[in-house]
Amino acid sequence: MPAPAWLTGRLAGIELFAGLSDEQLDWLACAGTVRELGDGQALFVEGAPADAFYILLDGEIVVSKLVGGREQVLTRHLGDALEHQFVGELPLLTSDEYLATALAVGPARVVAYGKDAFFDMLERCPQVCRVLLPVLAGRINAMERQAGRSRMLEGLGMLAAGLAHELNNPAAAALRAARELRELAPRLAATAVEWGRAGEEAEVRLVARFQDRAGSGAALDPLAEAEAADDVADWLREQGLDQAVELADDLAEHGVDRAELDELAAGLRPDALAAALAYLVPVLRIRTLAGDAAEAAERVVELVRRTSAYTNLDRAPQRDADLREGLEATLALMAPKLRNVRVRREYGGVPDLQAFPSELNQVWTNLIDNAVDAMGGEGELTISTRREGDHAVVEFRDTGPGIPAEALPMVFQPFFTTKELGKGTGLGLHVSMDIVAQRHGGTMEVDSRPGDTRFVVRLPLAGGPA
């Protein structure tokens, strides 16, 4: 069947086919199938079997990918430049499925070449390879950069979620302490005035010594504290201080018992005892609240330190790195995702090594994230470190269902993923391998069977290529 003259002429104007002979152009026109697309019609769909390579003749094609449940536009093909004149070659060369979705924007017309015809094209028209391969390399790099940005945004999202989760408790504790301190201030001022009027000099010194000792004992469990409060209330009634019974709970909470109250009462005049106790309770309560606020602030400072350790924003990119510090920072910031996962740490003696800590933390994040996903959010994750000769070894072991044997050789290949559609870019392990091998001169291996999947990272202690 002779080739349509109009199609041969159009193909001759495509930069990808520049320099081809009339015979080669005729073959291309005969081997391809012209397709007309309406506005919004799919040329191919992400996850569908890759079965064709397309040359854009007219119109516009937009290519998008589902990442984290949201569509991200990767590129728009208008046919006005070489890199926008064809689409679909990457999945034919790298996998069995389309890596993205291509839709027509307005009416569009393409020439489709089936998989066999595509490889015949490369054989019959070797000139095409010299034009196609640089574009292919550029597209792979662009997708890696975009995936890297997506991973960075995912990392920032995880970081934000982790911080929000971890900061919630200390922030709430500090807020509660501040509110109660504000409420107690007037009460303390009033009772201090009353105690200043009622207490003699020796009595004031006695109460000062008492408040320094109070609360120094071991904390009681709720049941024991309730019993202690009842005992203190009985003591107050025995002293004729029925109006002070409301202080019993606070006194018991701060470890004040009957014996200590007997010792205090022995050194005070009866008419000074009530004023002394009314003054002591807000003093002890304020001291406890101040301690709670300080503990909450220390927790916030520790979280900031861990965040800094994870991001390494305040340090040189390459430096002596403590692997354990990076692993702990990563685990702390992934705490919400690890809520139902048992994490075992088996840290051996590994010296610091020259590395890019923030990049290694990205590797740890990817490996932990993959392990948790593989286990369905629950199971056991074991992280171990050890020294083997002149290398540091970090191993991640999970109890998930394992990676199929046929998939193991491909897990580090770009765009390969075993996750559901839209839940993985297929670049996490590829980027991690690049960080380990290219940036640090190390290796990463995987071994998997049901209930026992292990990723092993080996890093030279002397540092590797930057």
C-alpha positions in Angstrom: 0.0 0.0 0.0 1.6 3.3 -1.0 2.2 5.9 1.7 -0.1 8.9 1.9 1.8 11.7 0.3 0.5 14.3 2.7 1.7 12.2 5.7 5.2 11.7 4.1 5.5 15.4 3.7 4.4 16.2 7.3 6.9 13.6 8.7 9.7 15.1 6.6 9.1 18.4 8.5 9.5 16.7 11.9 12.9 17.4 13.3 13.2 13.9 14.7 13.1 12.6 11.1 15.4 15.2 9.6 17.9 13.8 7.1 15.9 10.6 6.5 15.7 9.3 2.9 12.4 9.2 0.9 12.4 5.5 1.4 12.7 5.8 5.1 10.0 8.4 5.2 7.7 6.3 3.1 8.2 3.4 5.5 7.4 5.7 8.5 4.2 6.9 6.8 3.1 3.3 6.1 4.0 1.9 9.6 2.2 4.6 11.5 -1.5 5.0 12.3 -3.0 8.5 12.3 -5.3 9.2 15.3 -7.6 12.1 15.7 -8.3 13.2 19.3 -11.0 15.4 20.7 -10.6 17.9 23.5 -9.8 16.0 26.8 -9.5 12.7 25.1 -6.7 10.5 26.5 -3.8 9.5 24.3 -2.7 7.1 27.0 -3.3 6.7 30.8 -0.9 6.2 33.6 -0.6 2.6 34.6 -1.9 1.2 31.3 0.3 -1.1 29.3 2.7 0.9 27.1 1.9 0.0 23.6 2.8 2.9 21.3 5.1 5.8 20.5 3.4 9.0 19.2 4.4 11.8 16.9 2.4 15.0 17.4 1.2 16.5 14.1 -1.3 19.1 15.2 -2.8 20.4 18.5 -1.6 20.2 22.1 -1.0 17.3 24.4 -0.6 17.8 28.2 1.2 15.1 30.2 0.5 14.7 33.9 1.2 12.3 36.7 -0.7 11.3 39.8 1.6 12.1 42.8 0.3 11.8 46.4 -3.3 11.7 45.2 -2.9 14.9 43.1 -2.4 15.4 39.4 0.9 17.2 38.6 1.4 18.5 35.1 4.8 17.4 33.8 4.9 19.0 30.4 2.9 20.3 27.5 3.6 19.2 23.9 2.8 21.8 21.2 5.0 20.5 18.4 6.9 23.7 18.0 10.2 22.3 19.4 12.0 19.0 19.1 11.4 17.9 22.6 7.6 18.5 22.2 7.2 16.7 18.8 6.9 13.2 20.2 5.9 11.3 23.4 5.7 7.8 24.7 9.2 6.6 24.1 10.3 6.4 27.7 7.8 3.8 29.0 8.5 1.6 25.9 12.2 1.6 26.8 12.0 1.4 30.6 8.8 -0.4 31.6 5.7 -2.1 30.6 3.4 0.7 31.7 2.9 4.3 30.9 4.4 6.5 33.6 1.9 9.4 33.2 -1.3 10.3 31.5 -1.5 12.3 28.2 -4.6 14.2 27.3 -5.5 16.3 24.2 -6.1 20.0 24.8 -8.5 20.9 22.1 -8.5 18.9 18.8 -5.2 17.1 18.2 -3.8 14.7 15.6 -0.9 12.2 16.1 0.8 9.3 14.4 1.0 6.2 16.5 3.7 3.6 16.2 3.1 0.3 18.0 5.9 -1.2 20.1 7.2 -3.4 17.3 7.0 -0.6 14.8 8.9 1.7 17.2 11.8 -0.7 17.6 11.7 -1.3 13.8 12.0 2.4 13.4 15.2 2.5 15.5 16.6 -0.3 13.4 15.6 1.0 10.0 16.3 4.7 10.8 19.3 4.8 13.1 19.6 8.5 12.6 16.5 8.8 14.8 18.5 7.5 17.8 21.0 10.4 17.6 18.1 12.8 17.9 15.9 10.9 20.3 18.4 9.8 22.9 19.5 13.3 24.1 15.8 14.3 24.4 15.2 11.0 26.3 18.1 11.7 28.7 16.8 15.2 29.3 13.3 13.9 30.1 14.7 11.4 32.5 16.7 14.1 34.3 13.7 16.4 34.3 11.5 13.7 35.9 14.2 12.9 38.4 14.4 16.6 39.4 10.7 16.9 39.6 10.5 13.7 41.7 13.3 15.1 43.8 11.2 18.2 44.4 8.2 16.1 45.2 10.2 14.0 47.6 11.5 17.2 49.2 7.9 18.5 49.5 6.8 15.1 50.9 9.7 15.3 53.3 8.8 18.8 54.4 5.2 17.7 54.8 6.3 14.8 56.9 8.6 17.1 58.9 5.7 19.5 59.5 3.4 16.7 60.5 6.0 15.3 62.8 6.7 18.6 64.4 3.0 19.4 64.9 2.5 16.0 66.5 5.6 16.3 68.8 5.1 19.9 69.7 1.5 19.5 70.6 2.0 18.0 74.0 4.7 20.4 75.3 3.0 23.4 73.8 -0.3 22.4 75.4 1.5 21.8 78.8 3.2 25.2 78.6 -0.1 26.9 77.7 -1.9 25.2 80.6 0.9 26.2 83.0 0.9 29.8 81.8 -2.9 30.1 82.2 -2.9 28.6 85.7 0.0 30.8 86.7 -1.9 33.9 85.6 -4.9 32.8 87.7 -2.7 32.0 90.8 -0.8 35.3 90.8 -3.6 37.3 92.5 -4.2 34.5 95.0 -0.6 34.3 95.9 -0.4 38.1 96.4 -3.4 38.1 98.7 -2.3 35.1 100.8 1.2 36.5 101.1 -0.1 39.7 102.5 -2.2 37.7 105.1 0.7 35.5 106.0 3.0 38.5 106.4 0.6 40.0 108.9 -0.1 36.7 110.8 3.4 35.1 110.9 6.2 36.0 113.4 9.8 36.0 112.2 10.6 32.5 113.5 7.3 31.2 112.0 8.1 32.7 108.6 11.6 31.0 108.6 9.9 27.7 109.5 7.4 27.9 106.7 10.2 28.9 104.2 12.1 25.7 105.2 8.9 23.7 104.9 8.2 24.9 101.4 11.7 24.1 100.3 11.3 20.5 101.5 7.7 19.9 100.3 7.2 17.9 97.1 10.7 16.3 97.2 9.3 12.8 97.7 8.4 10.3 95.0 5.2 11.0 93.0 2.2 9.0 94.1 -0.2 7.1 91.8 -3.7 8.5 91.6 -5.2 6.0 94.1 -2.5 6.6 96.7 -2.8 10.4 96.2 -6.6 10.3 96.7 -6.0 8.3 100.0 -3.4 10.8 101.0 -5.7 13.7 100.3 -8.4 12.1 102.5 -5.9 11.7 105.3 -4.8 15.4 105.0 -8.4 16.5 105.1 -9.0 14.5 108.3 -5.9 16.2 109.8 -7.2 19.7 108.9 -10.6 18.9 110.5 -8.8 17.6 113.7 -7.1 21.0 113.9 -10.4 22.8 113.6 -9.5 24.1 110.2 -12.7 23.0 108.4 -12.5 26.1 106.1 -9.0 24.8 104.9 -10.2 21.3 103.9 -10.3 22.5 100.2 -6.5 22.7 100.4 -6.2 19.0 101.1 -5.9 17.9 97.4 -3.2 20.4 96.6 -1.2 19.6 99.7 -1.4 15.8 99.0 -0.5 16.4 95.3 2.8 18.0 96.5 3.6 15.2 98.8 2.6 16.8 102.1 1.5 14.2 104.6 0.2 14.0 108.2 3.6 13.7 109.7 4.9 16.8 108.0 1.8 18.8 108.9 2.3 17.7 112.6 5.9 19.1 112.4 4.7 22.3 110.9 1.9 22.8 113.4 4.2 22.3 116.3 6.2 25.4 115.3 3.2 27.7 114.6 0.7 29.4 116.8 -2.9 28.0 116.2 -4.1 31.3 114.7 -1.2 31.4 112.3 -1.6 27.9 110.9 -4.5 28.6 108.6 -2.8 31.6 107.0 0.4 29.6 106.6 -1.4 26.8 104.8 -3.4 29.2 102.6 0.0 30.8 101.6 1.8 27.5 101.1 -0.6 26.0 98.6 -0.2 28.6 95.8 3.5 28.8 96.4 3.9 25.0 95.9 1.5 25.1 93.0 3.4 27.9 91.2 6.7 26.0 91.8 5.2 22.9 90.1 3.8 24.9 87.2 7.1 26.6 86.7 8.8 23.2 86.5 6.2 22.0 84.0 6.7 25.0 81.8 10.5 24.6 82.0 10.2 20.9 81.1 7.9 21.8 78.1 10.4 24.4 77.0 13.2 21.9 77.2 11.2 19.5 75.1 10.6 22.2 72.4 14.3 23.0 72.4 15.1 19.3 71.9 12.6 19.1 69.0 14.3 22.1 67.4 17.7 20.4 67.9 16.4 17.2 66.3 14.9 19.2 63.4 18.2 20.9 62.9 19.9 17.5 63.0 17.5 16.2 60.3 17.8 19.2 57.9 21.4 20.2 58.8 20.4 23.7 57.7 22.9 25.3 60.1 25.9 23.2 59.1 28.2 22.7 56.2 26.8 20.3 53.5 29.7 17.8 54.0 31.0 17.2 57.4 31.7 14.5 60.0 28.3 12.8 60.4 27.0 10.8 63.3 24.8 8.1 61.7 22.9 7.4 64.9 22.0 11.1 65.3 20.6 11.2 61.7 18.6 8.0 62.2 17.1 9.2 65.5 16.2 12.6 64.0 14.5 10.9 61.1 12.6 8.5 63.4 11.5 11.4 65.7 10.1 13.4 62.8 8.4 10.3 61.3 6.7 9.5 64.6 3.1 10.0 63.4 3.6 7.5 60.6 5.4 5.0 63.0 2.6 5.2 65.6 1.6 1.5 65.1 5.0 0.2 64.2 7.4 -1.4 66.7 10.9 0.1 66.1 13.9 -1.9 67.3 17.3 -0.2 67.4 20.4 -2.2 67.3 23.1 0.4 67.1 26.7 -0.9 67.1 29.9 1.1 67.4 30.3 3.2 64.2 32.6 6.2 64.1 31.6 9.4 62.4 32.2 9.6 58.7 32.5 12.3 56.1 29.1 12.6 54.5 26.2 14.9 53.4 24.0 14.3 56.5 20.8 15.9 55.1 21.1 13.7 51.9 21.6 10.6 54.0 18.5 11.6 56.1 16.6 11.6 52.8 17.8 8.1 52.2 16.7 7.0 55.7 13.3 8.7 55.2 12.8 6.9 51.9 13.7 3.5 53.3 11.7 3.9 56.5 8.7 5.2 54.5 8.8 2.3 52.1 9.1 -0.2 55.0 6.1 1.2 56.8 4.0 1.2 53.6 5.1 -2.4 52.8 3.9 -3.4 56.3 0.6 -1.6 55.9 1.4 0.8 58.8 2.0 -1.9 61.4 4.6 -4.5 62.1 8.2 -4.4 63.3 11.0 -2.3 61.8 14.6 -3.0 62.9 17.3 -0.5 62.3 20.9 -1.6 62.9 24.3 -0.1 62.5 27.7 -1.8 62.6 31.2 -1.5 61.3 32.5 -3.9 58.7 36.2 -3.2 57.9 36.5 0.3 56.5 32.8 0.7 55.9 29.8 1.7 58.1 26.7 -0.5 57.5 23.1 0.6 58.1 20.5 -2.0 57.8 16.7 -1.6 57.7 14.7 -4.8 58.2 10.9 -5.0 58.1 8.3 -7.7 58.6 6.2 -6.9 55.5 5.1 -9.4 52.8 8.3 -9.0 50.9 9.2 -7.9 47.4 8.4 -10.4 44.6 11.5 -12.2 43.4 11.0 -11.1 39.8 10.9 -7.4 41.0 14.0 -7.5 43.1 16.4 -6.8 40.2 14.4 -3.7 39.2 13.8 -1.9 42.5 16.6 0.6 42.0 15.6 1.4 38.4 14.0 4.8 37.7 10.2 4.8 37.5 9.9 1.2 38.8 7.4 0.9 41.7 5.4 -1.8 43.4 3.1 0.7 45.1 -0.4 1.4 44.0 -1.1 3.9 41.2 -0.5 7.4 42.4 1.3 6.4 45.6 4.8 6.3 44.3 7.0 8.0 41.8 9.2 5.0 41.2 12.2 7.3 41.9 12.6 7.1 45.7 14.9 4.1 45.7 16.6 5.3 42.5 17.4 8.7 44.1 18.5 7.0 47.3 20.9 4.7 45.4 22.2 7.8 43.6 22.9 9.6 47.0 24.6 6.5 48.4 26.6 5.5 45.4 27.3 8.7 43.5 27.5 11.2 46.4 29.1 8.9 49.0 30.8 6.1 47.1 28.8 3.5 48.9 26.5 0.6 48.0 22.9 -0.4 48.7 21.6 -3.9 48.4 18.2 -5.5 49.0 17.3 -9.0 50.1 13.6 -10.0 50.5 11.4 -12.9 51.5 8.0 -12.9 53.2 8.3 -11.4 56.7 11.9 -10.3 56.2 13.0 -7.6 53.8 16.4 -6.0 54.3 17.9 -2.9 52.7 21.6 -2.7 53.5 23.6 0.6 53.0 27.4 0.5 53.1 29.3 3.8 53.4 33.1 4.2 53.3 34.3 5.6 56.6 36.9 7.7 54.7 34.2 9.4 52.7 33.4 9.0 49.0 33.0 11.1 45.9 31.1 14.3 46.3 
